[in-house]
Structures are given as structure tokens and as C-alpha cells.
Amino acid sequence: MSKYNLAILYSRFYCRTDRLVRSFNVTFPSRPAHLESCHSVLRDGRENEILKLQLYWGQFCQELVIRSALGGHRTLTGTSLAPGTISHTSAILKEASRLCGGSHFPWHVPNRCTDLAKCVGAPNYSQIKAGLSITAPVADLLATRNYIVHPSKQNQIAYKRVAIKYGQPKATPTDLLSSRLPSGNTLFDVWVKSFRLMAEVAIR
């Protein structure tokens, strides 16, 4: 029986994002002693949570593809995975580099990860594709993250499209993601749940 289970990857991603959500949703009293500085701290903290969501998602996808191809793991449903056609970490990373022309592989982009999973012959490729093909705000998160890190004119335009999409054209990234939906959840909560669903389906 396989010793390792892909469910470990999901559990780690869930725990990491749970901490992000709890931290993101922290609020200060409406009349703190130092209102402006508190708002700055809150904004900086929330921007950091947005960046971490992007980071943790990319790390999950990277581990999913690599471990699936290595073999010796079980899926959430108990299927034991045999090694893929390319089943050594260094060879998998080399194939990833080849697919993106020698550039850094975009692990946070679902369709690139499914392409890689197919190329390395991951035995659960179909399930990985099923999970990573679920509609989620991947592009929205990327545009928001890029604008926070590099607020260039191009990134500003890309983020503006995201803000308009959610009906808040003048909102800053943190204001947009902290906005409450009719369900009572913040938009950040909803985004996190979307990524969790993709991850859960992909490891089945």
C-alpha cells in the first residue's frame, strides 16, 4: 500500500488558507486611538494575505503535479499511483522548464499545470485536470497580486478590470477583497473557497 496520501497536500493548503482568512478578516475598533496608522497596518496585512494566497496556491499545484508523477502516493479515494513516464523530481522540473521556454514555470496557472501533468504522464492526470479546470478567480487573483507588488500602468489597468467586474471600479485591492457579499462572507473568503474546491477535486 502506498505510504503517502495526496490528502496531506490539501490539508496543508486548507490550514494555510484558514489562517489567511482569519487574519484577513480581523477588524479594528471603529474609533481607535490612532485611526490612520491602524488603517495602514490593516491594509498592509491584508495585502500580505492576498500575496500569500497566490503563493500557497502555486505551491499546492507544484507539489500535486510532482508527487503524482513520482508515484508511491494514494489519492483521496484510495487509488495507488504508479510512477509517471517522467518520475524523478529533477526530470519533472526540467520538463516544466522546457514547456515554458526556460522561464520560471507558472505553477499558479491551472492549465499550465495540467499540461505538465500530461507531459510527465501523471497517472491521475484526468483527475488533476478535472480539479484545476473548475472555474475559479485565478486570473483575478493574479491581476490583483501583480498590482499590489508592481503598481505599473499596465497592472493598474488589469486590476481595474477586476474591480469593475465585481462592481467596485474605484476600490483598492484590500477594499475589494474585504467587501461583504449577500452571504455575509468577504470576497476574499469566496476566493479562498474556490481554490479549496479545485484542490479537493484534484486530489481525488
Secondary structure, 3 states (H helix, E strand, C coil): CCCEECHHHHHHHHHHHHHHHHHHCCCCCCCCCCHHHHHHHHHHHHHHHHHHHHHHHHHHHHHHHHHHHHCCEECCCCCECCCCCCCCHHHHHHHHHHHCCCCCCCCCCHHHHHHHHHHCCCCCHHHHHHHHCCCCCHHHHHHHHHHHHCCCHHHHHHHHHHHHHCCCCCCCHHHHHCCECCCCCEHHHHHHHHHHHHHHHHCC
